[in-house]
């Protein structure tokens, strides 16, 4: 049925919930939508309507926050609703302790069922404590099977050393605002590990895989998470460079510009939140 007065011309601009969302968008999760900072809190998928068009399933579930008891006291909501997790670089955490924002099962299933597609994934973060020293790569965003050292489906790390990077890669270790991202292919992956750290849009602490060595404790960063985005570039037809440019513009408008959703945010120094 066509509602009288409705627009049916496919050439007309689409109404989208966010400027970056297009046909082919899979996930857009924002810190302002996170409904808490305790284990099990969630942020809905802003791009659900477009995601459901290509996944054929309910895609409303966005990211789920997983927080271990050891770091629960080191998690805070910033003044502008960012998610800040501070990790001590002196007091040891046990292996496996940390926090993560976990990708939903519907998204993992979609990626695994489309092994030839290329995906853009990004995270907006404000680095409050730098990665210290040198050593193994530390993972910010990781999607990986349970076995194998370097067979990551997606991996945004502090060094860019891991993952199945195809179209581009951007990361950094300077305090303040960063947008880390990559475009990656399936890399022959047929399964993803069940642990939260194996399917995380954002990770803090000594989570497996990556970050688990005892020496990593002295290097682990602290940062504020503001948002994550994923797009199937094969479906959207856009390039890494095109999406990255749009993403950077959005980030600067929301965090670095007067009037932005997160502009002028304040937080507890990591040294006080997690001595």
Secondary structure as UniProt FT lines:
FT   TURN            4..5
FT   TURN            10..11
FT   TURN            19..20
FT   TURN            23..24
FT   STRAND          25..30
FT   HELIX           31..33
FT   TURN            39..40
FT   STRAND          42..43
FT   TURN            46..47
FT   HELIX           48..55
FT   STRAND          63..67
FT   HELIX           69..74
FT   STRAND          75..77
FT   TURN            79..80
FT   STRAND          83..85
FT   TURN            95..96
FT   STRAND          98..103
FT   HELIX           105..113
FT   TURN            115..116
FT   STRAND          119..129
FT   STRAND          139..144
FT   STRAND          152..157
FT   STRAND          165..170
FT   STRAND          176..184
FT   TURN            187..188
FT   HELIX           196..198
FT   STRAND          199..205
FT   HELIX           214..218
FT   STRAND          222..232
FT   HELIX           233..236
FT   HELIX           240..251
FT   HELIX           252..256
FT   TURN            258..259
FT   TURN            261..264
FT   HELIX           270..273
//
